[in-house]
């Protein structure tokens, strides 16, 4: 990590105790656990935003036309759906 900063975090006692327990079980510090949790949440939010933006650019009709096209190879035996 590059430059670091300090932030006084106010946690309810129950959350702090739970986070300390999980960090201890994971063999890490409370600080490392909180840093990891924040990084994970940021990543999840950025990923959701990315896919929402991609969905805006999608063309449902083009996708359906692509999926319903004829031709190509027949599916392999293990890929055929039973009726």
C-alpha positions, -999 to 999 in steps of 0.1 A, spaced: 0 0 0 13 35 -7 4 64 15 -16 56 45 -38 77 67 -55 73 101 -92 74 108 -108 71 142 -135 46 136 -165 44 159 -179 9 160 -207 -5 182 -192 -28 207 -209 -58 193 -195 -52 158 -160 -46 172 -161 -78 193 -173 -98 163 -147 -83 140 -119 -90 166 -131 -126 169 -131 -132 131 -97 -115 127 -83 -136 155 -97 -168 140 -82 -157 107 -48 -151 122 -48 -114 114 -52 -81 132 -83 -61 136 -68 -34 114 -60 -58 86 -95 -73 89 -111 -38 86 -89 -28 57 -98 -60 39 -135 -56 46 -135 -20 32 -115 -31 1 -139 -60 -5 -169 -37 -2 -154 -11 -26 -146 -38 -51 -182 -52 -49 -197 -17 -54 -174 -9 -83 -182 -43 -99 -219 -38 -96 -216 -3 -111 -195 -17 -140 -221 -43 -149 -249 -17 -145 -231 5 -170 -225 -25 -194 -262 -34 -192 -271 1 -203 -251 -4 -235 -267 -39 -241 -290 -46 -270 -316 -72 -260 -329 -76 -296 -294 -82 -309 -287 -108 -282 -319 -126 -288 -312 -127 -326 -278 -141 -319 -291 -168 -296 -319 -178 -320 -297 -180 -352 -296 -212 -372 -265 -231 -382 -233 -240 -365 -225 -274 -351 -249 -297 -333 -244 -298 -295 -222 -326 -282 -241 -356 -267 -235 -345 -231 -248 -310 -239 -282 -321 -253 -311 -313 -231 -334 -343 -224 -371 -336 -230 
